[in-house]
Structure formats: structure tokens, C-alpha cells
Amino acid sequence: MARLRSDLVVAAILRRAQSAGATAVLRRRGAGEAGAIFISVDRLDGHNDLYAPAPPRMNEDDDLVRRFDVILPAATPLEVNDRMAREVKFDSDLWWVEIEDRQGRSFAE
């Protein structure tokens, strides 16, 4: 069984966020099949969290599930934008989802 396409995962994240009352937008469209997905969450209190693809975990039975780790917790919007600018230079095929949610949810579960 193959891993879900990035465009389908992003569509699911956007739909989950919007159905929960959060604002979610696609900041950058990446490669549909396998582009890396980044999620920035603006908690609307001056703090943002940036999630990136988690590295594969050893002894993990379900390697088809996409997992995310926080790489910038409680960052400023400028820090998130700077980090994403560096990520885009490294990987121009990445996706960037931006969510505004007072509860700080990434909707990536």
C-alpha cells in the first residue's frame, strides 16, 4: 500500500481546520504526489508554531501515516517566514498550510 499523496493530505488538513471553525489557507502549493508538508499555526496571540514532516521512526508498523513535529514552537511570524524561505530554497516542491486557531491546533493528526 502506498502513502497518501501530499495533495490529498493537505486537502484533508484544510477541510478539518475549516470544519472546526479555524481559518486555514494554502500558502504554497507543492508537488502533488510527494511534496513535503509544512503547517504554520498562528495562535492569534503573537505566537506561532511551525510543524514539519517528522523523520521516520524505527520499529514503526505504520510507515504510511504522515507525522509532524514542531520545529519552531512559540515563534514570531517573522521567524516562521524566515524559516519557510530557507525551506523553499532547499525544497521548491514543498506545501505550506497556514492555520489561524486560538487553540493552536495543527489538524494534522
N, C-alpha and C positions, 0 to 999 in steps of 0.2 A: 504494500500500500504506500502511496506517495504522500508526501507532506502537502498540506493545503497551499494553494497558490497565494502569493502575497496580496494580490488584489482582492481576493475573497476574504482574507483575514482582516484587511483594512476596512472593507465594506461592513464586516460584522462589528468591528470596534466602533465605527461611526454610528451604526444603527443602534447598538447597545447604549452608547452615550446619549444619543438624541432621545431614545425612548425613556431614559431615566431622568430626562429634564436638563441634561448638561448641554452646553454648546460644543460642537465638535466640527472641525473643518480639516480638509486635506490641504496642508501647506505645500507639499511636494509629492508629485506622482512619480513612482519608481518603476522598475521592471515588474511586469505583471506576474511572471512565473516565480521569481525567487528573490526579488529585491529585499534588502534588509529593511525592517520597520522600526522607526523611532517614534516615541509618543512623548509629547511635552504636555504637562498638566499644569495649568495656571490655577492656583487655588484662590485667586481673586483677593489675596491679602498681601501681595508683594512677593510671594514665594512661588517658585515653580519647581516641579520635579521633571527630570528627563529620564525616560526609560529607553533602554537599548536591548537588542537581542541578547539573551543570556547564552553563554557558552554551553555546549553540550555537556550534560552531566554523566559521569561514569555510572555504570550499573543502572541506567535508567531504561525501564522497559518500553516506555512510550516516547521514542525519539521523533515521532511525527508531530507532537504538540509543540507549538511555539511558546517559549518562555521569555520573560523580560526581567531585567534587573534595573534598579535605579542607579544611574551613573552620575547624576547631579541632583542630590536632594536639597531642597530649600534654596534653590539658586535664584538669582535675579533673571529677569527676561533677557538682559544683555548677555549674561553668562551662557544662557541656553542658546541664543542666536549665534554667539561666537563658536560654541562647541559644534553646533549644527553646520556652520560654514566650513569648519575643518572636516567634519564627517563627509560632507558633499564633495569636497576636494579629493578625499580618499576613495569614495564610492558614489559615483554620479547616478547609480541606479536605485538609491535608497528612497524609501517612503517616509514622509513626516506627517504625522497626525497631531493636531493641536486641539486640546480639550480645555474648556473652562469649567471648573467644577469646584464649588466651595468645600466639598468633602474630600477632594484630592484623589478621586478615583481615576484609574487609567483605563478601565473597561477592557483590559487585555486578558482577563482570566478565562 
